[in-house]
């Protein structure tokens, strides 16, 4: 009978055996299978990671984040060959580097050196790329590959840590570094390349950029809530944490939020067409034509406590938003005013109107929307009624700042304060 070794003997044997870090196969490395383990002690970044798509792409040398122009979702593209070779601490560092680009609004924010009308990079575009990386990397020192730019090291030895991308950008313009291959400014692709891929940041149309900004704010808010609930922000410094919370508490442009809601409620209707070439079977099968539309229900609380100013401000913006979608306007108070429901057709102009003055019940309009297959539901109200039944489509609440700060019920759905003074 073989003797069973004691735990102490097993431990001694493990410690006496040289340990090598497991290296996955270059051909089957899947970052999605590693992120939960890598971010185990990083609740904030884990919250962001769960809401960012990750796709392998050998066309880029390392990794990069961008906005997908079709889905408006943020995605992380990564080269599996590059990631498979990294030790775990550097895999984690690269992940945090990419997520910091989102946190610091480098992807959808203003580029101080945008491309010219001819599409060529701006005069200082490479310096702006350096600046964004320098702003991030001082927060993850010791966790990145040697190729990465780092304040206080190599050609950036006189650069202090912890500054913003704008600060580094101004210093770089005054005293551009002589980045050479292998000096920390690139990865062997040529003089002065940044570590990760920043391509596509300047190609985002303005309407997509606004939608992405609102989506990013939702991602950050949920990640911050998760970090607060666990009372653990991981390696995020106090200064960065305060900056994140400040950005989440900043005033929201409710008109942009409305546009975002409508765009993300869109569904696609696809039909065959002989006019479009089928990419897989040209001249054999017809192509596909996609028409995007959004059917939005606007439930307007007509109770006496909802002010005329609220109604006027909301209708004013709906007139401009009617260029994006067709709305069904549903007046209600304690019940739905069925005789006053109407379709606000795309491109029409309407004047605000009041048809009810009673109490408030959110269940009747929610039932109406649930039964009629809408893509999205916006409720203009003072929130002064009990919590309603669940909505089958995404629902958003709009009210004044006073009522947004004093809701009658709690909800995970978005509540937006409109600016009735504007």
C-alpha positions in Angstrom: 0.0 0.0 0.0 1.4 3.4 -1.0 1.8 5.9 1.8 -0.1 9.1 1.4 2.3 12.1 1.8 1.4 14.7 4.4 0.4 18.2 3.3 3.8 19.5 4.5 5.7 17.0 2.3 3.5 18.0 -0.7 4.3 21.7 -0.1 8.0 21.0 0.3 8.0 19.1 -3.0 6.2 21.9 -4.8 8.6 24.5 -3.5 11.6 22.4 -4.5 10.4 22.0 -8.0 11.1 24.9 -10.5 7.9 26.5 -11.4 7.2 27.7 -15.0 4.3 29.9 -15.8 1.9 28.1 -18.1 2.1 29.5 -21.6 -1.1 29.0 -23.7 -0.8 27.9 -27.3 -0.5 30.9 -29.6 -3.2 29.5 -31.9 -5.9 29.1 -29.4 -5.4 31.9 -26.8 -8.8 33.4 -25.9 -8.6 36.5 -23.8 -12.3 36.1 -22.7 -11.3 33.0 -20.8 -8.7 34.8 -18.8 -10.2 38.2 -17.9 -12.2 37.1 -14.9 -9.2 35.5 -13.3 -6.9 38.4 -14.2 -9.3 41.0 -12.8 -10.3 39.1 -9.7 -8.9 41.8 -7.4 -10.0 44.7 -9.7 -13.8 45.1 -9.2 -14.0 48.5 -11.1 -12.0 47.2 -14.1 -13.9 43.9 -14.0 -17.2 45.9 -14.2 -15.9 47.6 -17.3 -14.5 44.4 -18.8 -17.9 42.7 -18.7 -19.4 45.4 -20.8 -16.7 45.6 -23.5 -16.6 43.1 -26.3 -13.2 41.4 -26.9 -12.3 40.1 -30.3 -9.0 38.6 -31.5 -7.4 40.4 -34.5 -4.0 39.6 -35.8 -4.1 42.7 -38.0 -3.0 44.7 -35.1 0.4 44.1 -33.3 -0.8 44.3 -29.7 -4.2 45.6 -28.6 -6.5 48.6 -28.9 -10.0 49.8 -27.9 -12.5 51.4 -30.3 -16.2 52.1 -30.9 -17.8 49.6 -33.3 -19.5 51.9 -35.8 -22.3 49.4 -36.5 -23.3 48.5 -32.9 -22.0 51.6 -31.1 -20.5 49.2 -28.6 -17.0 49.5 -27.2 -14.7 46.7 -28.1 -11.2 45.5 -27.3 -9.3 44.1 -30.3 -6.2 42.1 -29.3 -3.6 40.1 -31.0 -3.7 36.6 -29.5 0.0 35.9 -30.4 1.1 39.0 -28.5 -1.1 38.3 -25.4 -0.2 34.6 -25.2 3.5 35.5 -24.7 2.9 37.9 -21.8 3.2 36.9 -18.1 0.0 37.4 -16.2 1.0 40.6 -14.6 1.5 42.2 -18.0 -1.7 40.7 -19.4 -3.5 42.5 -16.5 -1.5 45.7 -17.2 -2.4 45.7 -20.8 -6.1 45.2 -20.0 -6.0 48.1 -17.5 -4.1 50.2 -20.0 -6.9 49.8 -22.6 -9.7 50.3 -20.1 -8.0 53.5 -18.9 -8.3 54.8 -22.4 -12.1 54.5 -21.9 -12.0 55.9 -18.3 -10.0 59.0 -19.4 -12.3 59.5 -22.5 -9.5 59.2 -25.0 -11.6 57.3 -27.5 -14.6 59.6 -27.8 -13.1 62.8 -26.4 -11.7 65.8 -28.3 -8.5 65.2 -30.2 -6.3 68.4 -30.0 -4.6 67.3 -33.3 -7.4 66.0 -35.5 -6.9 64.8 -39.1 -7.1 67.4 -41.9 -9.7 67.6 -44.6 -7.6 65.3 -46.7 -7.9 62.6 -44.0 -4.2 62.7 -43.2 -3.1 62.7 -39.5 -2.9 66.0 -37.8 0.5 67.7 -37.3 0.8 66.6 -33.7 -1.3 63.4 -33.8 1.6 61.1 -32.9 2.4 63.3 -29.9 -1.3 63.1 -28.8 -1.0 59.3 -29.0 2.1 59.5 -26.8 0.4 61.8 -24.4 -2.6 59.5 -23.8 -0.3 56.6 -23.1 1.9 58.6 -20.7 -1.2 59.7 -18.8 -2.3 56.1 -18.3 1.0 54.3 -17.7 2.1 56.1 -14.6 -1.0 54.5 -12.9 0.2 51.0 -13.8 3.9 51.2 -13.4 5.7 47.8 -13.3 2.8 46.0 -15.0 3.5 46.7 -18.7 5.9 45.4 -21.3 9.2 47.3 -21.6 8.2 48.8 -24.9 5.6 51.0 -23.2 6.1 54.8 -22.7 6.6 55.6 -19.0 6.9 59.0 -17.3 10.2 59.3 -15.5 12.0 56.7 -17.7 14.2 56.7 -20.8 13.5 59.7 -23.1 10.7 60.7 -20.7 13.0 60.8 -17.6 12.1 64.5 -16.8 8.3 63.9 -17.2 6.5 63.8 -13.8 3.9 61.0 -13.3 0.2 61.4 -12.8 -0.5 64.3 -15.2 -3.4 64.4 -17.8 -3.0 63.7 -21.5 -3.5 67.4 -22.2 -0.6 68.3 -19.9 1.8 65.8 -21.5 0.6 66.9 -24.9 1.6 70.5 -24.3 5.0 69.4 -22.9 5.6 67.1 -25.9 4.9 70.0 -28.3 7.4 72.2 -26.6 10.1 69.5 -26.3 9.4 66.5 -28.6 11.3 63.4 -27.6 13.6 61.6 -30.0 11.9 58.3 -29.9 13.9 55.6 -31.6 13.2 51.9 -32.1 13.6 49.9 -28.9 13.9 53.1 -26.8 10.4 52.8 -25.2 8.6 54.7 -27.9 7.5 51.8 -30.0 7.6 48.1 -30.5 9.9 47.7 -33.5 7.6 48.8 -36.2 9.3 52.1 -36.8 10.4 55.2 -35.2 8.2 56.6 -32.5 5.2 54.2 -32.6 3.0 54.1 -29.5 2.5 50.8 -27.7 -1.1 50.0 -28.6 -3.4 50.6 -31.5 -5.2 54.0 -31.5 -6.5 53.8 -35.0 -10.2 54.5 -35.6 -10.5 57.1 -32.8 -10.8 59.9 -35.3 -13.2 58.1 -37.7 -16.2 58.0 -35.4 -19.1 60.1 -36.8 -20.4 62.7 -34.4 -23.8 61.1 -33.9 -22.1 57.7 -33.1 -19.7 59.5 -30.8 -22.5 61.0 -28.8 -24.2 57.6 -28.4 -20.9 56.0 -27.4 -20.3 58.7 -24.8 -23.6 58.1 -23.2 -23.0 54.3 -23.3 -19.6 54.8 -21.8 -21.1 56.8 -19.0 -23.5 53.9 -18.3 -20.7 51.4 -18.3 -18.6 53.6 -15.9 -21.6 54.2 -13.6 -22.3 50.5 -13.3 -18.7 49.6 -12.7 -18.3 52.3 -10.1 -21.5 51.0 -8.3 -20.1 47.5 -8.2 -16.8 48.8 -6.8 -18.6 50.8 -4.2 -20.8 47.9 -3.1 -17.7 45.7 -2.7 -15.9 48.6 -1.0 -12.9 47.9 -3.2 -11.7 49.8 -6.2 -8.6 47.7 -6.6 -5.5 49.5 -7.9 -7.5 52.6 -8.9 -5.9 55.5 -7.0 -7.9 57.9 -4.8 -7.3 60.8 -7.2 -8.5 58.8 -10.2 -11.5 57.5 -8.2 -12.5 61.0 -7.3 -12.1 62.1 -11.0 -14.3 59.2 -12.1 -17.0 60.0 -9.6 -16.9 63.7 -10.5 -17.4 62.9 -14.2 -20.4 60.7 -13.4 -22.0 63.4 -11.3 -21.5 66.0 -14.0 -24.5 67.6 -15.6 -26.0 65.4 -18.4 -27.2 66.9 -21.7 -30.7 65.3 -21.7 -31.2 66.0 -25.4 -28.1 63.8 -26.2 -29.4 61.2 -23.9 -32.7 61.1 -25.7 -30.9 60.7 -29.0 -28.8 57.9 -27.5 -31.9 56.1 -26.2 -33.6 56.3 -29.6 -30.6 55.1 -31.6 -30.0 52.2 -29.3 -33.7 51.2 -29.5 -33.4 50.7 -33.2 -34.1 47.3 -34.8 -33.1 46.3 -38.2 -35.5 45.2 -41.0 -33.6 43.2 -43.6 -34.9 42.4 -47.1 -33.5 40.9 -50.3 -32.6 43.3 -53.1 -31.1 42.7 -56.6 -29.5 46.1 -56.5 -27.0 45.2 -53.8 -24.2 42.7 -54.5 -24.1 39.6 -52.3 -20.6 39.5 -51.0 -20.5 35.7 -50.6 -22.4 34.7 -53.8 -22.1 37.7 -56.2 -24.5 37.5 -59.1 -26.0 34.2 -57.8 -28.0 35.3 -54.8 -29.5 38.8 -54.1 -27.9 41.1 -51.6 -29.4 42.2 -48.3 -30.7 45.7 -47.6 -30.9 46.8 -44.0 -33.3 49.5 -43.0 -33.0 50.7 -39.4 -36.1 52.0 -37.6 -37.1 52.7 -34.0 -40.7 52.5 -32.8 -40.7 54.6 -29.6 -43.6 55.1 -27.1 -43.7 58.5 -25.4 -45.9 58.2 -22.3 -46.6 61.8 -21.1 -47.9 62.1 -17.5 -50.8 64.6 -17.7 -51.4 64.8 -14.0 -51.8 68.2 -12.4 -48.4 68.0 -10.7 -46.6 67.9 -14.0 -45.8 71.5 -15.0 -46.5 73.1 -18.3 -42.8 74.0 -18.5 -41.9 70.3 -18.4 -44.3 69.5 -21.3 -43.1 72.5 -23.3 -39.4 71.6 -23.0 -40.0 68.0 -23.8 -42.1 68.7 -26.9 -39.6 71.1 -28.2 -36.9 68.5 -28.2 -39.2 65.8 -29.6 -39.7 68.0 -32.6 -36.0 67.7 -33.5 -35.9 64.1 -32.5 -38.7 63.3 -34.9 -36.1 63.3 -37.6 -34.8 60.0 -36.1 -37.9 58.0 -35.5 -41.7 57.8 -35.4 -43.2 58.2 -31.9 -46.5 57.0 -30.5 -47.6 59.6 -28.0 -49.5 58.2 -25.1 -51.1 60.8 -22.7 -52.0 59.4 -19.3 -52.8 60.2 -15.7 -54.5 57.5 -13.6 -55.3 55.8 -16.9 -54.4 56.0 -20.6 -56.2 58.6 -22.6 -56.9 56.2 -25.5 -58.8 58.7 -27.5 -55.8 61.1 -27.5 -53.1 58.6 -28.5 -51.5 59.6 -31.8 -48.6 58.7 -34.0 -46.0 61.4 -34.3 -44.7 60.6 -37.8 -41.0 61.0 -38.7 -40.3 64.6 -39.8 -43.6 66.1 -38.4 -43.7 69.1 -36.1 -46.1 69.2 -33.1 -47.2 71.7 -30.5 -47.3 70.7 -26.9 -50.8 70.0 -25.5 -52.4 68.9 -22.2 -55.5 66.7 -22.2 -55.6 65.3 -18.6 -55.3 66.7 -15.0 -55.8 63.7 -12.7 -53.6 61.5 -10.6 -50.7 59.3 -11.7 -50.5 55.5 -12.3 -47.6 54.1 -14.4 -49.1 50.7 -14.9 -51.7 51.6 -17.6 -49.2 53.1 -20.1 -46.7 50.3 -19.4 -49.3 47.7 -20.1 -50.2 49.5 -23.3 -46.6 49.6 -24.4 -46.0 45.9 -23.5 -49.0 44.8 -25.5 -48.1 46.8 -28.7 -44.5 45.7 -29.3 -42.6 49.0 -29.0 -38.8 49.1 -29.2 -38.4 51.7 -26.4 -40.5 53.6 -23.8 -39.8 57.1 -22.6 -42.0 58.4 -19.7 -42.2 62.1 -19.0 -43.3 62.5 -15.4 -42.8 63.9 -11.9 -42.2 60.3 -10.6 -44.9 60.8 -8.0 -46.5 57.4 -8.1 -45.7 53.8 -7.0 -43.2 51.7 -9.0 -44.9 50.2 -12.1 -44.8 46.7 -13.5 -41.8 45.6 -15.6 -41.4 46.9 -19.2 -40.8 44.4 -22.0 -38.6 47.0 -23.9 -36.0 49.4 -22.5 -37.7 52.2 -20.5 -36.3 55.6 -19.5 -37.8 58.2 -17.1 -37.5 61.9 -17.7 -38.4 64.5 -15.1 -37.0 67.8 -13.6 -33.9 67.8 -11.5 -35.9 68.4 -8.3 -37.9 65.1 -8.8 -34.9 63.2 -10.2 -33.2 63.8 -6.8 -36.3 62.8 -4.9 -37.9 59.8 -6.7 -41.0 58.2 -5.2 -39.6 54.8 -6.0 -36.2 53.2 -6.6 -35.3 51.8 -10.0 -32.3 50.6 -12.0 -33.7 52.2 -15.1 -32.3 55.5 -16.2 -33.8 58.7 -14.8 -32.8 61.9 -16.6 -33.4 65.4 -15.5 -34.5 67.8 -18.2 -33.5 71.4 -18.3 -36.8 73.3 -18.1 -35.0 76.7 -18.0 -33.2 76.3 -21.3 
